[in-house]
């Protein structure tokens, strides 16, 4: 009973303790959940705000999402940890206020802001809570484009073709962040001259000519260039572009007066100058920047012109020859002013020659036929020619053009025939009109022939805007026709010249007929080739146009063709090298052959000395001895009564180099007796003198014995008496075909005939 009570008491105690603990924890949790002041309501540890960079100073950036009342009587207090923060806290609120300007580019303000807000709970000892705040600044279109290098100016020739680029350096920079706010668009702002220029692409600063220029009408002008970004609303800026028009030779000479008059004197004499009214005849070049010199001529060779002379340089008109009295006056002379440097630039005027005599009462034209010319570029209203009647001041006279169905010309009551419609040389070159003059009573008719002069006003035109050709395998060869480029010029009698341009121009050739052919495959390094065909006519000034031509080659054929060409070039070079070597070898062989033949011919022509018995002696060689000649050997006389000099004359030796026989009589060849044996040679003293005439046996110091003043001058050896090992100077071996004569070579003893022959000594020089 007692144990059970104790057990119940323990359980009750544990249960009570657990209940107290749970109640305490629940109370603390309730206290915590009720005091969530200074904590972000979204449960985060920091707060982020996003604002535009153009937010005005003093504006609210955002409100901190924290529980509590920051008012004076509230339960929380908000402060900034930094005193120099660009952001402040609005009093008694949770609002963050902008104190300094922002700038995404970081030029005039901060690009981003980081700050800490301290939140303190009032009436508690809890520490303050720091809330990190990040302010992200977004870009705003707050920068206008700024031009670089503005203002701009450019020089443009008045003959610049419409559509040509005249300036490329216009550029504006927007400092906003990359995107639509910094993308710049260019335009020519509205103005009096804005129609003359335009931008080729509004996103690029390339200005093109939109309308033709004329130096004489507008020597310079200024347009306003506008650059704007793509912001909403867009920012923009303006600058100016000044254009200076350069004068070109694009105008014909211009007479200072439209027409001139003169009165023929009563007694005109040759050489007499005429007084011209309203001023002397003079024309000037309207191109102020050129001012080309002018020459004056009559524009016709009609008979009435022959009475007058026109000074080509000054325009002064004088009487050339006597004027007949029956010359019907007034007459009209057409004067032509032409630029000396460009005959195509000219203009016409009229000089009316009148007389003081009373005009006839009948209405007549002063000329029955008028002839003149006009440029096809003449504008409507230009005076072509003036016809005159005998009643120039009669207001009742009416003039009318006949045979003028197309009405390109019109006539005024003053007699001036003017252009009424644009002319075209290619359509009609000659107009033959009839002019009728009538005063209501009488009438007269005159013929007016007007020739239209051609002007190069048409560009060459291609039949297609571009050409594409496909080359087949079998056509990949030099000279093959790829295709035909068709081009025509609208001006009559103009010829067109075609040229190729581009990196592949060397691969092809083109004729003036438009035939495009393969010229050189060595430069072909791609299967697709693009070339520009440029057509230029022969007009003055010439006009030109171009077209793109694309040629497609098979890839495999293209590569193999290049290889073959290179291989053939290498083969040709190799053949040339071998040809040069072969030619050199042939020349060497010919030279050696000639040399061998000459040497053999010389050796065959060396004479042999023949004895009286008909046996050949030995070959001789002339020895040239300086000093006095050797005396003849009186003891060795030739047989058969032959004189000693006879043998000498037969034994002359030719020079092997110059093929000349030796006939020098200053050094005569002599024969002596047989030389002594080797044992006898030892009898000679070292200084070359003899010991005693008797000791030498048959050798004595006599002329022809080879001794002079006791010294050896020449030694004679018989043929075959010297061994082969002795060195000697000889043209050839001694009797090579008679080996038995030489005991050192043949074992056959010499016969008697051979011994007899050996008794006749020959000449051989040994060293």
SULWO-V237173 format. One line per field, one symbol per residue. psi: psi as a letter, one per 40 degrees, with the letter a starting at -180 (. if undefined). A space follows every 10 residues. Layout:
# SULWO-V237173
psi = ???
This chain:
# SULWO-V237173
psi = dddddddddd dddddddddd dddddddddd ddddgfiehh deeieiihih iieehiheih dihhgiiihe ideaeihhih dhdfiehihh heiehhhhdi iihdefdeah dihhihhhhh hifieiiihh hhhhhhhiii gehiihihei iiiihhieeh hheihdieeh hihheiihad dehhhiihih ideeediihd heeifhhihe iiihdddgdi ihihhhhiaf ihiiiiiiii hhhhhhiige iiihididii iihhidghih ehiihhieii hhiihegded fiiiihiiei fidedeeihh hdddehhihd ihhidehhii ihhhhhhhhd egeehiiiii hhhiieihii eihiidiehh hiiiieehih ehhdihiiie gdeheehhii hifgdefeii hieeehhihd ihihdddheh hhihhhhhee diiihihhhh hhhihgehih hididiihih hideegihei hdihhhiihe hiehihhhii iidedediii ieeehhihdh edeheidhhh ihhhhhifih iiiiiiihhh hhihdddddd dddddddddd dddddddddd dddddddddd dddddddddd ddddehiihh ideehhbiii hhhhhiaiih iihdegiiif ehideddddd ehhihedefh ihfhedgihi iaihiiiddd deeiideeii didddebehi giheeeihfe ihdihhhihe ehidehhihi diihgdegde eheediehih iddddddedh iahhhi.
